[in-house]
Amino acid sequence: MRRTTTPLIGVLLLVWRPAWSETIITDEQGCIHEGGQWGSDGLAVGCTVKGRRQGRWTSLPGRGRPWERTYARGVLQGPARDFYGNCVRAAAGQFERGKRQGRWVFFYKDGVKAAEGSYEKGVKQGSWTDYHPEGPRVKQGPYADDLAHGLFTEWFTNGQRWQQVRFERGERQGE
């Protein structure tokens, strides 16, 4: 008789199911199916399961800038979008364990891209690009721990490169 063993990692994968792999509740029927209650908390509308926000929540009119957020067990987890009062996107990205994570894009009130870059655990990290309201990029460079840090390139609005500037911990160096 041959005896086989399951590696420990296999056992962990069968038992542990991260919140971000759950089905996202987007409507009242899905909420009831998951054993939750659909309703409003005065600021937004969505599903509550065991007293915690679950799935997609949408802000109520007249409560500041409109938004959509996704929750898992009461914690921001998954897609998020902000809108201006005219219903144009203001921002789009993801949350992981309650903090901004991965690529985020921000927009001007007319829908033109304003900036894009990445977050790690809620902090700007890596390359970020800023755009002029007419569309072309005007600045690009690295961030570390939420501060501009390293060599940035700046462009004229016609797309021609203007200059390179060094930042150290958020402070512009040189002239």
C-alpha positions in Angstrom: 0.0 0.0 0.0 1.4 3.4 -1.0 0.9 6.3 1.3 0.6 9.8 -0.1 0.7 13.1 1.8 -0.7 16.4 0.9 1.8 19.3 1.1 1.0 21.8 3.8 0.4 24.5 1.2 -2.4 22.5 -0.3 -4.1 22.2 3.0 -3.9 25.9 3.6 -5.4 26.7 0.2 -8.4 24.5 0.9 -9.1 26.1 4.2 -8.1 29.7 3.6 -10.2 31.7 1.2 -9.2 35.4 0.9 -11.9 38.0 1.0 -11.0 39.3 -2.5 -12.0 36.0 -4.1 -15.6 36.3 -2.8 -18.5 37.0 -5.1 -19.2 40.7 -5.2 -22.7 41.5 -4.1 -24.1 44.1 -6.4 -27.9 44.1 -5.8 -30.6 43.3 -3.3 -31.3 39.8 -4.6 -27.6 38.8 -4.3 -27.5 40.3 -0.8 -30.5 38.3 0.4 -29.0 35.2 -1.2 -25.8 35.7 0.9 -27.9 36.1 4.1 -27.6 39.9 4.3 -29.8 42.9 4.5 -30.0 45.5 1.7 -30.4 49.1 2.8 -28.9 52.4 3.6 -26.8 53.6 6.5 -27.6 57.3 5.8 -24.5 57.8 3.6 -24.7 55.0 1.1 -26.7 52.0 0.0 -25.6 48.4 -0.2 -25.6 45.0 1.6 -24.8 44.4 5.2 -23.9 40.8 6.3 -23.5 40.2 10.0 -23.4 43.9 10.7 -20.6 44.7 8.2 -20.6 46.2 4.7 -20.3 43.5 2.0 -20.1 43.9 -1.8 -20.7 47.1 -3.8 -21.9 50.2 -1.9 -23.0 53.4 -3.6 -23.1 56.8 -2.0 -26.5 58.5 -1.7 -27.2 61.8 -3.6 -26.4 65.0 -1.7 -23.7 63.3 0.5 -20.7 64.9 -1.1 -18.8 63.5 -4.1 -20.6 60.5 -5.5 -18.7 57.2 -5.2 -18.9 53.4 -5.5 -16.8 51.1 -3.2 -16.5 47.4 -2.7 -16.3 45.8 0.7 -15.4 42.4 2.1 -16.4 41.8 5.7 -16.6 45.5 6.4 -13.2 46.4 4.9 -12.6 48.2 1.6 -11.6 45.5 -0.9 -11.8 45.6 -4.6 -12.9 48.2 -7.3 -13.6 51.8 -6.3 -14.7 54.8 -8.4 -15.3 58.4 -7.5 -17.4 60.8 -9.6 -17.8 64.6 -9.9 -21.3 66.0 -9.4 -21.7 66.0 -13.2 -21.3 62.1 -13.1 -17.9 62.3 -14.8 -15.3 59.9 -13.3 -13.0 61.6 -10.8 -10.9 58.5 -9.8 -10.7 54.8 -10.4 -8.7 52.1 -8.8 -8.6 49.2 -6.3 -8.5 48.8 -2.5 -6.9 45.9 -0.7 -7.4 45.4 3.0 -8.7 49.0 3.3 -5.9 50.8 1.5 -5.4 51.9 -2.1 -3.5 49.3 -4.0 -2.2 49.0 -7.5 -2.9 51.3 -10.4 -5.1 54.4 -9.8 -6.2 57.0 -12.4 -7.5 60.5 -11.5 -9.5 62.7 -13.9 -10.3 66.4 -14.3 -13.9 67.5 -14.1 -14.3 67.2 -17.9 -13.1 63.6 -17.9 -9.6 64.2 -19.2 -6.9 62.2 -17.3 -5.1 64.2 -14.6 -2.7 61.7 -13.1 -2.0 58.0 -12.9 0.3 55.8 -10.9 0.5 53.0 -8.3 -0.1 52.6 -4.6 1.3 50.0 -2.3 -0.6 49.6 1.0 -2.1 53.1 0.5 1.2 54.9 -0.3 2.3 56.3 -3.7 5.1 54.1 -5.0 6.8 53.9 -8.4 6.3 55.9 -11.5 3.6 58.6 -11.5 2.5 60.7 -14.5 0.7 64.1 -14.3 -1.3 65.4 -17.3 -2.2 68.9 -18.5 -6.0 69.6 -18.6 -5.7 69.6 -22.4 -4.4 66.0 -22.4 -0.6 65.8 -22.8 1.7 64.6 -20.0 3.6 67.3 -18.2 5.5 65.5 -15.5 6.6 62.0 -14.8 8.8 60.5 -12.1 9.2 58.1 -9.2 7.6 58.2 -5.8 8.8 56.4 -2.7 6.8 56.3 0.5 4.3 58.9 -0.9 7.0 61.4 -1.7 8.5 62.5 -5.0 12.0 60.9 -5.0 14.3 60.7 -7.9 14.7 62.1 -11.4 11.5 63.6 -12.9 11.0 64.6 -16.5 8.8 67.6 -17.3 7.3 68.5 -20.7 5.8 71.5 -22.5 2.2 71.1 -23.3 3.1 70.6 -27.0 4.8 67.3 -26.0 8.4 68.5 -26.2 10.7 67.6 -23.3 11.5 70.7 -21.2 13.7 69.6 -18.4 14.7 67.0 -15.8 14.5 67.8 -12.1 15.7 65.8 -9.1 13.5 65.4 -6.0 14.7 64.1 -2.6 12.0 63.1 -0.2 9.5 65.4 -1.8 11.8 68.4 -2.0 12.8 69.8 -5.5 16.6 70.0 -5.7 18.5 72.7 -7.6 17.0 75.9 -9.0 
